[in-house]
Amino acid sequence: MKHLKDVIFITDGDAAAKKTIEWVATELGCRCISASAGNPSTLSKQKLIQNIFQTPDDAVVLIMFDDCGYREEGPGERLMRALFDHPDIRVLGAVAVASATHAREWTNVHISIDRYGELTEYGVDKEGLQDLELNRMNGDTVYILDELKLPIVVGIGDIGKMRGQDDVKRGCPVTKKAVQLILERSGYLVSGL
């Protein structure tokens, strides 16, 4: 039986997201495909898949995707679809990142984490503040998430930012908690959030 590569989708790829995701991956014993960062995503499907399969078999791989405001399915979302459809890759879940997108794309989320680290059934905005809608949030690289029907989608504000609450100097508590939650729900971590 072939071993599946377990991955987590992160719907942001700017410089702050890259720095944060690299730090979180190191802290949690995951791997980060740093080359997947970009605003928008520019890595080819072939190169991304090659990079994923160069990681150790037992490592969960964090992958960044960014559409840079493209309406509907942009380059980051096309890459997400390609990985989701790959027979040797299993997507454990996604960290859906809010944005102040003008396209008003949205997704359903199973749970969100506000900028203070509190779990909420409401979506959150770019600043990490609880929004008005239950289990729904706006973002620019989230259009495809509902279609993929992932096991868990965790909504958060802008990675590495949120008015300094998710800064690497503070230990990226919001992003780290979102990834931990997906790992826990996937059986990789013992509960303890």
Backbone as CSV, one residue per row, in Angstrom:
resi,resn,N_x,N_y,N_z,CA_x,CA_y,CA_z,C_x,C_y,C_z
1,MET,0.837,-1.193,0.000,0.000,0.000,0.000,0.875,1.246,0.000
2,LYS,0.572,2.151,-0.870,1.335,3.385,-0.999,0.970,4.343,0.128
3,HIS,1.974,4.999,0.686,1.755,5.968,1.760,1.277,7.293,1.172
4,LEU,0.156,7.792,1.672,-0.355,9.085,1.221,0.413,10.216,1.892
5,LYS,0.629,11.295,1.163,1.244,12.492,1.735,0.128,13.350,2.315
6,ASP,0.220,13.645,3.600,-0.777,14.469,4.276,-0.380,15.938,4.192
7,VAL,-1.323,16.764,3.739,-1.052,18.188,3.568,-2.164,19.018,4.194
8,ILE,-1.822,20.250,4.523,-2.784,21.243,4.995,-2.673,22.448,4.071
9,PHE,-3.811,22.897,3.561,-3.859,24.076,2.707,-3.913,25.339,3.569
10,ILE,-3.133,26.353,3.177,-3.139,27.670,3.820,-3.482,28.676,2.726
11,THR,-4.570,29.437,2.886,-5.013,30.302,1.788,-4.440,31.719,1.872
12,ASP,-3.133,31.798,2.005,-2.423,33.078,1.990,-0.983,32.772,1.630
13,GLY,-0.341,33.665,0.887,1.025,33.384,0.478,1.928,34.593,0.433
14,ASP,1.524,35.695,1.085,2.373,36.883,1.067,3.581,36.692,1.991
15,ALA,4.436,37.699,2.068,5.677,37.583,2.843,5.415,37.304,4.319
16,ALA,4.421,37.966,4.897,4.104,37.733,6.316,3.602,36.311,6.525
17,ALA,2.788,35.829,5.602,2.279,34.454,5.708,3.427,33.458,5.601
18,LYS,4.328,33.678,4.674,5.467,32.764,4.488,6.287,32.662,5.767
19,LYS,6.635,33.804,6.335,7.434,33.825,7.563,6.705,33.093,8.691
20,THR,5.415,33.340,8.806,4.610,32.733,9.866,4.477,31.229,9.672
21,ILE,4.141,30.804,8.461,3.941,29.378,8.196,5.249,28.608,8.350
22,GLU,6.359,29.177,7.937,7.658,28.518,8.150,7.905,28.315,9.641
23,TRP,7.610,29.331,10.445,7.822,29.247,11.888,6.900,28.198,12.511
24,VAL,5.618,28.233,12.147,4.641,27.283,12.699,5.018,25.851,12.319
25,ALA,5.436,25.642,11.079,5.828,24.295,10.641,6.970,23.763,11.498
26,THR,7.961,24.593,11.747,9.093,24.183,12.584,8.633,23.867,13.998
27,GLU,7.801,24.721,14.562,7.311,24.526,15.931,6.500,23.244,16.095
28,LEU,5.739,22.873,15.075,4.828,21.733,15.191,5.360,20.461,14.539
29,GLY,6.603,20.500,14.047,7.189,19.305,13.446,6.634,18.985,12.069
30,CYS,6.104,19.989,11.413,5.591,19.818,10.048,6.666,20.276,9.062
31,ARG,6.363,20.200,7.799,7.216,20.756,6.749,6.442,21.855,6.042
32,CYS,7.166,22.835,5.566,6.555,23.944,4.835,7.174,23.993,3.443
33,ILE,6.346,24.063,2.433,6.855,24.270,1.077,6.966,25.783,0.879
34,SER,8.127,26.333,1.239,8.336,27.784,1.163,8.160,28.309,-0.254
35,ALA,8.514,27.491,-1.237,8.387,27.909,-2.634,6.933,28.087,-3.054
36,SER,5.991,27.594,-2.238,4.575,27.766,-2.581,4.075,29.175,-2.262
37,ALA,4.860,29.938,-1.520,4.477,31.317,-1.197,4.531,32.169,-2.461
38,GLY,3.802,33.240,-2.440,3.772,34.160,-3.571,2.435,34.856,-3.595
39,ASN,2.413,36.027,-4.162,1.175,36.789,-4.212,1.033,37.374,-5.616
40,PRO,0.518,36.590,-6.577,-0.179,35.309,-6.443,0.767,34.113,-6.487
41,SER,0.187,32.927,-6.293,0.939,31.679,-6.395,1.465,31.528,-7.821
42,THR,2.757,31.175,-7.944,3.356,31.033,-9.279,4.016,29.680,-9.498
43,LEU,4.164,28.890,-8.456,4.816,27.588,-8.584,3.974,26.681,-9.478
44,SER,4.619,25.942,-10.352,3.874,25.037,-11.231,3.355,23.841,-10.443
45,LYS,2.309,23.234,-10.963,1.731,22.047,-10.333,2.786,20.946,-10.212
46,GLN,3.556,20.725,-11.269,4.564,19.668,-11.267,5.638,19.918,-10.208
47,LYS,6.114,21.151,-10.131,7.163,21.485,-9.161,6.627,21.388,-7.732
48,LEU,5.395,21.830,-7.504,4.806,21.749,-6.171,4.675,20.293,-5.733
49,ILE,4.171,19.446,-6.604,4.032,18.021,-6.276,5.398,17.394,-6.027
50,GLN,6.379,17.746,-6.842,7.744,17.241,-6.647,8.265,17.651,-5.264
51,ASN,8.072,18.904,-4.877,8.526,19.382,-3.567,7.827,18.649,-2.428
52,ILE,6.539,18.395,-2.574,5.790,17.683,-1.532,6.363,16.290,-1.316
53,PHE,6.658,15.588,-2.403,7.141,14.213,-2.282,8.620,14.122,-1.917
54,GLN,9.299,15.246,-1.799,10.676,15.257,-1.304,10.736,15.389,0.214
55,THR,9.596,15.594,0.857,9.556,15.700,2.320,9.504,14.304,2.930
56,PRO,9.901,14.167,4.206,9.823,12.856,4.865,8.392,12.311,4.847
57,ASP,8.275,10.987,4.735,6.964,10.341,4.621,6.012,10.677,5.756
58,ASP,6.530,10.797,6.973,5.648,10.984,8.130,5.345,12.451,8.439
59,ALA,5.840,13.364,7.631,5.653,14.795,7.904,4.383,15.323,7.251
60,VAL,3.607,16.093,8.015,2.482,16.835,7.444,3.074,18.067,6.761
61,VAL,2.615,18.344,5.551,3.179,19.421,4.747,2.201,20.597,4.690
62,LEU,2.688,21.790,5.043,1.893,23.016,4.978,2.185,23.704,3.644
63,ILE,1.118,24.011,2.904,1.270,24.579,1.570,0.454,25.861,1.471
64,MET,1.096,26.919,0.982,0.442,28.220,0.845,-0.095,28.416,-0.574
65,PHE,-1.249,29.051,-0.657,-1.882,29.363,-1.941,-2.398,30.794,-1.870
66,ASP,-2.248,31.548,-2.957,-2.723,32.929,-2.960,-3.203,33.301,-4.355
67,ASP,-4.371,33.908,-4.429,-4.941,34.344,-5.705,-4.730,35.824,-5.974
68,CYS,-4.226,36.564,-5.002,-3.968,37.995,-5.177,-5.214,38.733,-5.680
69,GLY,-6.368,38.349,-5.158,-7.597,39.053,-5.488,-8.293,38.617,-6.762
70,TYR,-7.788,37.592,-7.451,-8.484,37.101,-8.647,-9.909,36.730,-8.284
71,ARG,-10.844,37.012,-9.164,-12.243,36.619,-8.938,-12.404,35.139,-9.232
72,GLU,-13.235,34.513,-8.450,-13.554,33.096,-8.581,-12.278,32.258,-8.529
73,GLU,-12.099,31.292,-9.430,-10.966,30.372,-9.301,-9.706,30.952,-9.929
74,GLY,-8.768,31.361,-9.080,-7.510,31.929,-9.530,-6.395,30.900,-9.507
75,PRO,-5.137,31.338,-9.661,-4.012,30.406,-9.751,-3.803,29.569,-8.489
76,GLY,-4.003,30.167,-7.330,-3.849,29.405,-6.088,-4.893,28.318,-5.970
77,GLU,-6.109,28.646,-6.345,-7.194,27.666,-6.249,-7.044,26.555,-7.285
78,ARG,-6.495,26.863,-8.453,-6.235,25.803,-9.440,-5.208,24.815,-8.893
79,LEU,-4.201,25.338,-8.197,-3.211,24.447,-7.575,-3.845,23.604,-6.472
80,MET,-4.733,24.211,-5.681,-5.430,23.445,-4.641,-6.196,22.281,-5.258
81,ARG,-6.904,22.553,-6.324,-7.686,21.506,-6.988,-6.771,20.374,-7.478
82,ALA,-5.638,20.743,-8.073,-4.709,19.731,-8.586,-4.207,18.825,-7.460
83,LEU,-3.883,19.409,-6.317,-3.410,18.593,-5.194,-4.534,17.755,-4.616
84,PHE,-5.710,18.344,-4.499,-6.855,17.614,-3.956,-7.169,16.390,-4.820
85,ASP,-7.025,16.523,-6.122,-7.327,15.437,-7.052,-6.200,14.417,-7.184
86,HIS,-5.033,14.691,-6.614,-3.888,13.785,-6.750,-4.133,12.525,-5.920
87,PRO,-3.960,11.342,-6.508,-4.279,10.096,-5.797,-3.373,9.778,-4.610
88,ASP,-2.199,10.392,-4.541,-1.253,10.085,-3.469,-1.153,11.191,-2.424
89,ILE,-2.068,12.144,-2.477,-2.081,13.259,-1.522,-3.418,13.271,-0.796
90,ARG,-3.344,13.415,0.534,-4.565,13.528,1.348,-4.567,14.911,2.002
91,VAL,-5.622,15.668,1.763,-5.747,17.002,2.353,-6.463,16.861,3.691
92,LEU,-5.758,17.188,4.779,-6.321,17.069,6.124,-7.309,18.184,6.428
93,GLY,-7.103,19.337,5.817,-7.961,20.486,6.069,-7.321,21.738,5.519
94,ALA,-7.936,22.868,5.844,-7.433,24.150,5.354,-7.549,25.214,6.427
95,VAL,-6.573,26.109,6.430,-6.657,27.341,7.198,-7.120,28.393,6.189
96,ALA,-8.371,28.824,6.336,-8.963,29.813,5.429,-8.692,31.204,5.989
97,VAL,-8.009,32.015,5.206,-7.567,33.327,5.669,-8.493,34.415,5.129
98,ALA,-9.004,35.224,6.041,-9.908,36.313,5.666,-9.141,37.425,4.966
99,SER,-9.840,38.129,4.108,-9.250,39.304,3.474,-10.348,40.329,3.235
100,ALA,-9.912,41.520,2.911,-10.864,42.594,2.609,-11.063,42.629,1.100
101,THR,-11.315,41.472,0.527,-11.440,41.353,-0.923,-12.646,42.125,-1.446
102,HIS,-12.460,42.712,-2.612,-13.565,43.430,-3.245,-14.446,42.475,-4.037
103,ALA,-13.923,41.284,-4.339,-14.701,40.299,-5.089,-15.760,39.653,-4.199
104,ARG,-15.611,39.796,-2.901,-16.573,39.266,-1.925,-16.742,37.758,-2.049
105,GLU,-15.650,37.059,-2.270,-15.701,35.608,-2.248,-15.803,35.172,-0.803
106,TRP,-16.453,34.048,-0.572,-16.628,33.571,0.791,-16.578,32.053,0.812
107,THR,-16.445,31.507,1.998,-16.484,30.064,2.192,-17.142,29.765,3.525
108,ASN,-17.630,28.559,3.639,-18.092,28.069,4.933,-16.877,27.604,5.716
109,VAL,-16.892,27.821,7.004,-15.829,27.337,7.884,-16.475,26.505,8.987
110,HIS,-15.751,25.505,9.441,-16.275,24.688,10.534,-16.167,25.430,11.859
111,ILE,-15.084,26.194,11.969,-14.823,26.972,13.183,-13.845,28.076,12.814
112,SER,-13.835,29.139,13.584,-12.862,30.216,13.382,-12.128,30.469,14.692
113,ILE,-10.990,31.130,14.563,-10.210,31.543,15.730,-10.008,33.045,15.601
114,ASP,-10.454,33.796,16.600,-10.295,35.249,16.515,-8.869,35.643,16.892
115,ARG,-8.556,36.921,16.778,-7.171,37.355,17.002,-6.714,37.217,18.447
116,TYR,-7.638,36.943,19.343,-7.284,36.723,20.744,-7.138,35.236,21.061
117,GLY,-7.270,34.388,20.029,-7.107,32.952,20.210,-8.356,32.224,20.655
118,GLU,-9.492,32.914,20.634,-10.753,32.301,21.059,-11.443,31.617,19.881
119,LEU,-11.932,30.403,20.121,-12.702,29.689,19.104,-14.092,30.301,19.007
120,THR,-14.610,30.402,17.787,-15.945,30.952,17.579,-16.619,30.254,16.410
121,GLU,-17.925,30.135,16.498,-18.683,29.547,15.389,-18.942,30.571,14.287
122,TYR,-18.633,31.824,14.548,-18.783,32.883,13.555,-17.519,32.970,12.707
123,GLY,-17.640,33.541,11.521,-16.462,33.842,10.737,-15.697,34.984,11.389
124,VAL,-14.523,35.265,10.867,-13.732,36.403,11.341,-13.354,37.256,10.137
125,ASP,-12.998,38.515,10.414,-12.567,39.394,9.334,-11.042,39.403,9.249
126,LYS,-10.511,40.222,8.343,-9.070,40.298,8.108,-8.288,40.632,9.381
127,GLU,-8.876,41.436,10.243,-8.208,41.817,11.490,-8.346,40.751,12.576
128,GLY,-9.075,39.681,12.272,-9.249,38.609,13.248,-10.376,38.852,14.229
129,LEU,-11.251,39.792,13.908,-12.399,40.072,14.772,-13.601,39.259,14.311
130,GLN,-14.376,38.797,15.274,-15.560,37.999,14.966,-16.490,38.766,14.036
131,ASP,-16.965,38.083,13.007,-17.860,38.679,12.024,-19.308,38.406,12.407
132,LEU,-20.233,38.744,11.537,-21.653,38.636,11.848,-22.289,37.315,11.427
133,GLU,-21.662,36.603,10.497,-22.292,35.404,9.954,-21.756,34.133,10.596
134,LEU,-22.652,33.212,10.881,-22.269,31.914,11.428,-21.545,31.098,10.368
135,ASN,-20.402,30.533,10.749,-19.660,29.583,9.917,-19.415,30.049,8.481
136,ARG,-19.177,31.338,8.296,-18.930,31.861,6.955,-17.980,33.047,7.043
137,MET,-17.042,33.124,6.087,-16.120,34.251,6.063,-15.712,34.595,4.641
138,ASN,-15.245,35.827,4.466,-14.797,36.330,3.169,-13.288,36.194,3.046
139,GLY,-12.837,35.916,1.828,-11.412,35.823,1.553,-11.190,35.830,0.057
140,ASP,-9.928,35.893,-0.379,-9.704,35.943,-1.829,-9.188,34.633,-2.404
141,THR,-8.893,33.651,-1.597,-8.440,32.362,-2.125,-9.254,31.256,-1.470
142,VAL,-10.531,31.501,-1.301,-11.384,30.555,-0.574,-12.542,30.026,-1.424
143,TYR,-12.669,30.520,-2.642,-13.803,30.202,-3.503,-14.023,28.692,-3.662
144,ILE,-12.952,27.943,-3.737,-13.021,26.515,-4.042,-13.235,25.627,-2.814
145,LEU,-13.026,26.137,-1.620,-13.012,25.287,-0.425,-14.317,24.532,-0.201
146,ASP,-15.448,25.169,-0.400,-16.727,24.471,-0.222,-16.854,23.299,-1.187
147,GLU,-16.434,23.519,-2.411,-16.522,22.469,-3.429,-15.684,21.243,-3.055
148,LEU,-14.535,21.468,-2.427,-13.639,20.359,-2.087,-14.146,19.529,-0.910
149,LYS,-15.027,20.100,-0.111,-15.597,19.387,1.044,-14.498,18.767,1.926
150,LEU,-13.619,19.626,2.395,-12.504,19.195,3.239,-13.007,18.785,4.618
151,PRO,-12.264,17.915,5.304,-12.691,17.455,6.633,-12.858,18.580,7.646
152,ILE,-11.988,19.594,7.578,-12.101,20.735,8.488,-11.510,21.974,7.827
153,VAL,-12.232,23.075,7.944,-11.765,24.376,7.470,-11.825,25.320,8.664
154,VAL,-10.660,25.878,9.021,-10.545,26.779,10.165,-10.322,28.195,9.640
155,GLY,-11.198,29.116,10.000,-11.082,30.498,9.562,-10.265,31.334,10.533
156,ILE,-9.374,32.164,9.983,-8.594,33.103,10.804,-8.445,34.420,10.039
157,GLY,-7.956,35.447,10.737,-7.655,36.731,10.111,-6.368,36.643,9.303
158,ASP,-5.822,37.785,8.934,-4.640,37.848,8.074,-3.413,37.282,8.798
159,ILE,-2.855,36.227,8.252,-1.754,35.479,8.876,-0.566,36.384,9.190
160,GLY,-0.053,36.235,10.416,1.123,36.976,10.844,0.850,38.429,11.176
161,LYS,-0.404,38.838,11.099,-0.747,40.249,11.306,-1.793,40.383,12.406
162,MET,-3.014,40.693,12.049,-4.114,40.874,13.007,-3.745,41.857,14.112
163,ARG,-3.292,43.037,13.683,-2.888,44.102,14.616,-1.795,43.636,15.579
164,GLY,-0.878,42.826,15.060,0.257,42.361,15.853,-0.019,41.148,16.717
165,GLN,-1.256,40.710,16.787,-1.615,39.590,17.663,-1.073,38.254,17.160
166,ASP,-0.747,38.152,15.858,-0.271,36.885,15.292,1.164,36.992,14.793
167,ASP,1.893,37.961,15.296,3.272,38.193,14.884,4.177,37.045,15.331
168,VAL,5.214,36.775,14.543,6.187,35.735,14.897,6.817,36.037,16.255
169,LYS,7.033,37.305,16.571,7.624,37.676,17.862,6.747,37.251,19.033
170,ARG,5.464,37.072,18.778,4.526,36.621,19.817,4.271,35.123,19.728
171,GLY,4.912,34.468,18.761,4.725,33.031,18.607,3.579,32.640,17.691
172,CYS,3.110,33.573,16.887,2.027,33.303,15.911,0.906,32.474,16.525
173,PRO,0.343,32.905,17.648,-0.593,32.044,18.373,-1.858,31.669,17.611
174,VAL,-2.353,32.551,16.761,-3.598,32.254,16.047,-3.347,31.221,14.951
175,THR,-2.353,31.470,14.121,-2.041,30.531,13.040,-1.611,29.185,13.606
176,LYS,-0.795,29.211,14.632,-0.345,27.960,15.246,-1.538,27.165,15.775
177,LYS,-2.463,27.835,16.423,-3.636,27.154,16.974,-4.503,26.568,15.860
178,ALA,-4.623,27.279,14.744,-5.416,26.777,13.612,-4.808,25.495,13.052
179,VAL,-3.493,25.490,12.856,-2.824,24.285,12.341,-2.915,23.162,13.366
180,GLN,-2.718,23.485,14.650,-2.841,22.471,15.704,-4.225,21.836,15.702
181,LEU,-5.241,22.637,15.517,-6.614,22.132,15.511,-6.817,21.121,14.377
182,ILE,-6.292,21.434,13.203,-6.396,20.501,12.072,-5.600,19.232,12.359
183,LEU,-4.401,19.376,12.905,-3.592,18.200,13.248,-4.302,17.335,14.281
184,GLU,-4.888,17.973,15.277,-5.608,17.244,16.325,-6.785,16.480,15.734
185,ARG,-7.576,17.132,14.919,-8.748,16.487,14.308,-8.346,15.369,13.355
186,SER,-7.106,15.393,12.896,-6.619,14.372,11.969,-5.899,13.237,12.686
187,GLY,-5.808,13.330,14.016,-5.168,12.278,14.793,-3.674,12.438,14.988
188,TYR,-3.117,13.574,14.596,-1.679,13.796,14.751,-1.293,14.319,16.125
189,LEU,-2.187,14.996,16.807,-1.886,15.574,18.115,-2.925,15.129,19.121
190,VAL,-2.508,15.049,20.369,-3.447,14.805,21.453,-4.089,16.138,21.791
191,SER,-5.369,16.132,22.120,-6.078,17.366,22.452,-5.389,18.092,23.590
192,GLY,-5.394,19.381,23.532,-4.771,20.164,24.584,-4.755,21.635,24.255
193,LEU,-5.618,22.045,23.344,-5.624,23.460,22.948,-6.218,24.309,24.029
